Amino acid sequence: MGNPDMDDRVSASQMSATITQFYTPNAWIEGRAEDQLRHVSNWQGVTKIAAFPDLHPGKHGPVGCAVLADRIYPQLIGNDIGCGMSLFQLDLPVHKFKLEKAMRRIRALGDPMDNPQGERLVQIGLSTELFATALGTIGGGNHFCEVQTLTDAIDGCDIDQKLTYLLVHSGSRGLGDAIFSALPEGAYDGLLSEEDSAANYVSDHHKAVLWAKLNRQIIAERAADALRADVRLVTDVPHNLLEHTSSGWLHRKGAAVAADLVPVAGSRATSSYLVQPLELDPALGSLAHGAGRRYDRSSMHGRVRSKRSDIEAMERTPFGGRVICEDRDLMIEEAPQAYKSADHVVSDLEKTGVARRFATLNPLLTFKKIRQEGRR
């Protein structure tokens, strides 16, 4: 069933919103996620919901959906405001990529930056002190920085398949968490546009979205510097954010903005994909953002063996690549078995007519976390 605290926002006179599912009957969708969809569809002011094949249960509502309403529900965005994925092109040819050397160098992402990035914040209109020391850090959970190759691109693709790429998944770190933690009492009941609390949240939300985009850029720059390469942005696509439209407030939770090119992330041992949107209106201008979880984090500790040999096996991928993650629990919780098939997710997007494949991205080296000196 859905979370109990959802029921308080259901009006007896509210007609259920329209739920459009962009997945086939063969999709792996947990029943609790669809229960949560139905709960949210009965919240006051909710009019339309688009649900994608990466749908899975979340804390305050399902992850992998876009929700249109006449008011703001901050919990549908969550604490990682502005979280998203950015794809960058490196001027490092695939044939010159040396895995062992790259593994040593990219560990620099786990170290604090030598200098806070306050000036970069000022350049995008934010305060120089706004969580400046956290910029350029990936965070935990399912966040990562991954070196990839690009293959199987469609005819006419103008992206160079001989070069390497970086896919960066990260968000607003402590800033988004601080904004979410400071929500006023009653915010979960919905913030009306004319209320000061709504204006304050929108202002803070906008700052977090800008901060998160800059964070992904700096992570990519750090990775490129470690790999002795230059970096160029291909596409930046957030998937946790609020958008004001002519029809109301559009909430995206694990639903990617339908940009020209949208990354759909796999697990660290499977391919990711670039897709192109086809039908924007029915899907509320959104698409799936990744494979989506199949099993929750806590249950993974009973599904994956945790002997040292098992962990070491998970550090190697079927593509001959490697994974850098020195947090044993995180390694287990983020095991490839925890996720659905990104290939199946993209197939469902194609079958429901909302996107087409543009290219395949195969992992070479995934960075998640290293041990900090003095910590266990």
ABEGO torsion letter per residue (X at the ends): XBBAAAAAABBAABBBBBBBBBBBAABBBBAAAAAAAAAAAABBGBABBBBBAABBBBAAEBBGBBBBBABBBAAAAEABBGBBBBBBBBABBAAABBAAAAAAAAAAAABBBABBAAAAAAAAGBBAABGAAABGBAEBEABBBBBBBBBGBBBGBABBAABBBBBBBBBAEAAAAAAAAABBBGAAAEBBAABAAAAAAAAAAAAAAAAAAAAAAAAAAAAAAAAGBBBBBABBBBABBBBBBAAEBBBBBGBBBBBABBBBBBBAABBBBBBBBABAAAAGGBBBABAEBABBAAAAAAABBABAAAAAAAABBAAGBBBBBABAAAAAAABAAABBBAAAAAAAAAAAGABBBABBBBBABBBABBBBBGBX
